[in-house]
Each structure stands twice: as structure tokens, then as C-alpha cells.
Amino acid sequence: MLDKMEQMKITQKQLAERMNCSQQYISKILKGKENLSLETLTKIENALEG
């Protein structure tokens, strides 16, 4: 996920806006502190398709 964000040159805040969630939630995901549902995984995938 971080690699893709770097490739796309997007920040946690920009990803959060694309996923309609908070930047804090993205931070927790990236730190491995969130259990991800299939719905959240789909939102991440869609947001990172660019």
C-alpha cells in the first residue's frame, strides 16, 4: 500500500479523501493497527487504482 501511494505520489490525507475516511484511520491501517474488512480492502483498492 505504501509503495503504491509513493508511486502515485499521494499522501495519507489524499488517500483518506479518496476513501471518504480520516487520515488517522489511514495511519492506523499503515501501522497495522486496524483489522481490515473486505469492504475496506475494496475501498483501498479502488482509491489506489488512480
VEXLOLUM-532704 format. One record per residue: residue in one letter; chain; x, y negated, z negated of N, C-alpha, C in turn. Coordinates in Angstrom, 3 decimals, always signed. Atoms other than C-alpha are relative to their C-alpha. Layout:
<nodes>
residu:A; chaine:A; n.x:X; n.y:Y; n.z:Z; ca.x:X; ca.y:Y; ca.z:Z; c.x:X; c.y:Y; c.z:Z $
...
</nodes>
This chain:
<nodes>
residu:M; chaine:A; n.x:+0.831; n.y:+1.185; n.z:+0.000; ca.x:+0.000; ca.y:+0.000; ca.z:+0.000; c.x:+0.884; c.y:-1.261; c.z:+0.000 $
residu:L; chaine:A; n.x:-0.915; n.y:+1.148; n.z:+0.016; ca.x:+2.808; ca.y:-2.426; ca.z:-0.862; c.x:+0.725; c.y:-0.169; c.z:+1.324 $
residu:D; chaine:A; n.x:-0.690; n.y:+0.065; n.z:-1.291; ca.x:+4.651; ca.y:-1.532; ca.z:+2.329; c.x:-0.895; c.y:-0.628; c.z:+1.067 $
residu:K; chaine:A; n.x:+0.943; n.y:+0.526; n.z:-0.985; ca.x:+1.565; ca.y:-2.266; ca.z:+4.415; c.x:-0.254; c.y:-1.480; c.z:-0.240 $
residu:M; chaine:A; n.x:+0.197; n.y:+1.410; n.z:+0.322; ca.x:+0.993; ca.y:-5.544; ca.z:+2.585; c.x:+1.199; c.y:-0.822; c.z:+0.478 $
residu:E; chaine:A; n.x:-1.203; n.y:+0.697; n.z:-0.449; ca.x:+4.599; ca.y:-6.536; ca.z:+3.317; c.x:+0.031; c.y:-0.106; c.z:+1.521 $
residu:Q; chaine:A; n.x:+0.037; n.y:+0.016; n.z:-1.472; ca.x:+4.236; ca.y:-5.574; ca.z:+6.992; c.x:-0.962; c.y:-1.073; c.z:+0.508 $
residu:M; chaine:A; n.x:+1.028; n.y:+0.951; n.z:-0.422; ca.x:+1.106; ca.y:-7.694; ca.z:+7.244; c.x:+0.249; c.y:-1.405; c.z:-0.551 $
residu:K; chaine:A; n.x:-0.325; n.y:+1.283; n.z:+0.644; ca.x:+2.664; ca.y:-10.487; ca.z:+5.167; c.x:-1.214; c.y:-0.586; c.z:-0.716 $
residu:I; chaine:A; n.x:+1.124; n.y:+0.494; n.z:+0.790; ca.x:-0.350; ca.y:-10.727; ca.z:+2.870; c.x:+0.315; c.y:+0.164; c.z:-1.487 $
residu:T; chaine:A; n.x:-0.217; n.y:-0.006; n.z:+1.447; ca.x:-0.370; ca.y:-11.461; ca.z:-0.846; c.x:-1.095; c.y:+0.818; c.z:-0.689 $
residu:Q; chaine:A; n.x:+1.034; n.y:-0.672; n.z:+0.786; ca.x:-2.292; ca.y:-9.747; ca.z:-3.618; c.x:-1.293; c.y:-0.806; c.z:+0.046 $
residu:K; chaine:A; n.x:+1.186; n.y:+0.855; n.z:-0.031; ca.x:-4.653; ca.y:-12.728; ca.z:-3.622; c.x:-0.740; c.y:+0.140; c.z:+1.325 $
residu:Q; chaine:A; n.x:+0.639; n.y:-0.148; n.z:-1.313; ca.x:-5.288; ca.y:-12.423; ca.z:+0.118; c.x:-0.676; c.y:+1.361; c.z:+0.131 $
residu:L; chaine:A; n.x:+0.611; n.y:-1.326; n.z:-0.050; ca.x:-5.917; ca.y:-8.686; ca.z:-0.208; c.x:-1.262; c.y:+0.033; c.z:-0.850 $
residu:A; chaine:A; n.x:+1.177; n.y:+0.056; n.z:+0.876; ca.x:-8.292; ca.y:-9.327; ca.z:-3.095; c.x:-1.164; c.y:-0.697; c.z:+0.699 $
residu:E; chaine:A; n.x:+1.055; n.y:+0.701; n.z:-0.738; ca.x:-10.211; ca.y:-11.809; ca.z:-0.944; c.x:-0.600; c.y:+0.890; c.z:+1.072 $
residu:R; chaine:A; n.x:+0.488; n.y:-0.918; n.z:-1.039; ca.x:-10.463; ca.y:-9.238; ca.z:+1.863; c.x:-0.861; c.y:+1.108; c.z:-0.598 $
residu:M; chaine:A; n.x:+0.734; n.y:-1.089; n.z:+0.651; ca.x:-11.737; ca.y:-6.631; ca.z:-0.623; c.x:-1.142; c.y:-0.501; c.z:-0.876 $
residu:N; chaine:A; n.x:+1.030; n.y:+0.602; n.z:+0.844; ca.x:-14.026; ca.y:-9.063; ca.z:-2.468; c.x:+0.141; c.y:+0.464; c.z:-1.455 $
residu:C; chaine:A; n.x:-0.260; n.y:-0.330; n.z:+1.403; ca.x:-12.405; ca.y:-8.391; ca.z:-5.838; c.x:+1.040; c.y:-0.991; c.z:-0.524 $
residu:S; chaine:A; n.x:-0.954; n.y:+0.943; n.z:+0.581; ca.x:-9.985; ca.y:-10.140; ca.z:-8.191; c.x:+1.447; c.y:+0.398; c.z:+0.295 $
residu:Q; chaine:A; n.x:-1.426; n.y:-0.260; n.z:-0.168; ca.x:-6.240; ca.y:-10.476; ca.z:-7.787; c.x:+0.502; c.y:+0.873; c.z:-1.144 $
residu:Q; chaine:A; n.x:-0.396; n.y:-0.806; n.z:+1.151; ca.x:-5.916; ca.y:-8.965; ca.z:-11.273; c.x:-0.284; c.y:+1.483; c.z:+0.249 $
residu:Y; chaine:A; n.x:+0.348; n.y:-1.386; n.z:-0.315; ca.x:-7.661; ca.y:-5.808; ca.z:-10.050; c.x:+1.018; c.y:+0.595; c.z:+0.974 $
residu:I; chaine:A; n.x:-1.023; n.y:-0.459; n.z:-0.953; ca.x:-5.222; ca.y:-5.523; ca.z:-7.122; c.x:+1.300; c.y:+0.284; c.z:-0.740 $
residu:S; chaine:A; n.x:-1.217; n.y:-0.184; n.z:+0.789; ca.x:-2.343; ca.y:-5.934; ca.z:-9.571; c.x:-0.051; c.y:+1.314; c.z:-0.774 $
residu:K; chaine:A; n.x:+0.154; n.y:-1.256; n.z:+0.749; ca.x:-3.681; ca.y:-3.078; ca.z:-11.712; c.x:+0.137; c.y:+1.209; c.z:+0.921 $
residu:I; chaine:A; n.x:-0.107; n.y:-1.098; n.z:-0.967; ca.x:-4.012; ca.y:-0.857; ca.z:-8.635; c.x:+1.467; c.y:+0.231; c.z:+0.348 $
residu:L; chaine:A; n.x:-1.400; n.y:-0.118; n.z:-0.409; ca.x:-0.435; ca.y:-1.593; ca.z:-7.570; c.x:+0.891; c.y:+0.519; c.z:-1.118 $
residu:K; chaine:A; n.x:-0.772; n.y:-0.489; n.z:+1.147; ca.x:+0.844; ca.y:-0.844; ca.z:-11.078; c.x:-0.399; c.y:+1.426; c.z:-0.395 $
residu:G; chaine:A; n.x:+0.446; n.y:-1.360; n.z:+0.309; ca.x:-1.014; ca.y:+2.485; ca.z:-11.101; c.x:-0.843; c.y:+0.090; c.z:-1.252 $
residu:K; chaine:A; n.x:+0.788; n.y:+0.022; n.z:+1.235; ca.x:-3.269; ca.y:+1.446; ca.z:-13.966; c.x:-1.498; c.y:+0.116; c.z:+0.249 $
residu:E; chaine:A; n.x:+1.413; n.y:-0.150; n.z:-0.353; ca.x:-6.558; ca.y:+1.990; ca.z:-12.128; c.x:-0.226; c.y:+1.356; c.z:+0.647 $
residu:N; chaine:A; n.x:+0.431; n.y:-1.200; n.z:-0.695; ca.x:-8.302; ca.y:+5.198; ca.z:-11.182; c.x:-0.869; c.y:-0.456; c.z:+1.168 $
residu:L; chaine:A; n.x:+0.684; n.y:+0.497; n.z:-1.189; ca.x:-9.480; ca.y:+4.662; ca.z:-7.631; c.x:-1.116; c.y:+0.926; c.z:+0.451 $
residu:S; chaine:A; n.x:+1.117; n.y:-0.755; n.z:-0.568; ca.x:-12.848; ca.y:+5.760; ca.z:-6.339; c.x:+0.185; c.y:+0.072; c.z:+1.512 $
residu:L; chaine:A; n.x:-0.043; n.y:-0.070; n.z:-1.461; ca.x:-13.367; ca.y:+6.783; ca.z:-2.740; c.x:-0.455; c.y:-1.315; c.z:+0.620 $
residu:E; chaine:A; n.x:+0.486; n.y:+1.293; n.z:-0.500; ca.x:-15.257; ca.y:+3.528; ca.z:-2.257; c.x:+1.129; c.y:-1.032; c.z:-0.014 $
residu:T; chaine:A; n.x:-1.108; n.y:+0.956; n.z:+0.097; ca.x:-12.253; ca.y:+1.508; ca.z:-3.451; c.x:+1.082; c.y:+0.337; c.z:+1.009 $
residu:L; chaine:A; n.x:-0.997; n.y:-0.410; n.z:-0.989; ca.x:-9.867; ca.y:+3.523; ca.z:-1.295; c.x:-0.419; c.y:-0.424; c.z:+1.405 $
residu:T; chaine:A; n.x:+0.517; n.y:+0.417; n.z:-1.308; ca.x:-12.085; ca.y:+2.805; ca.z:+1.708; c.x:+0.134; c.y:-1.503; c.z:+0.179 $
residu:K; chaine:A; n.x:-0.148; n.y:+1.457; n.z:-0.078; ca.x:-12.092; ca.y:-0.915; ca.z:+0.897; c.x:+1.450; c.y:-0.386; c.z:+0.255 $
residu:I; chaine:A; n.x:-1.426; n.y:+0.271; n.z:-0.208; ca.x:-8.286; ca.y:-0.888; ca.z:+0.687; c.x:+0.379; c.y:+0.295; c.z:+1.443 $
residu:E; chaine:A; n.x:-0.316; n.y:-0.391; n.z:-1.377; ca.x:-8.013; ca.y:+0.951; ca.z:+3.983; c.x:-0.541; c.y:-1.024; c.z:+0.988 $
residu:N; chaine:A; n.x:+0.600; n.y:+0.977; n.z:-0.908; ca.x:-10.396; ca.y:-1.458; ca.z:+5.705; c.x:+0.713; c.y:-1.350; c.z:-0.076 $
residu:A; chaine:A; n.x:-0.658; n.y:+1.291; n.z:+0.186; ca.x:-8.653; ca.y:-4.510; ca.z:+4.250; c.x:+1.392; c.y:-0.012; c.z:+0.614 $
residu:L; chaine:A; n.x:-1.372; n.y:-0.074; n.z:-0.515; ca.x:-5.235; ca.y:-3.294; ca.z:+5.404; c.x:+0.079; c.y:+0.393; c.z:+1.470 $
residu:E; chaine:A; n.x:-0.022; n.y:-0.325; n.z:-1.424; ca.x:-6.271; ca.y:-2.420; ca.z:+8.949; c.x:+0.432; c.y:-1.185; c.z:+0.837 $
residu:G; chaine:A; n.x:-0.463; n.y:+1.219; n.z:-0.651; ca.x:-5.565; ca.y:-6.029; ca.z:+9.880; c.x:-0.734; c.y:-0.327; c.z:+1.242 $
</nodes>
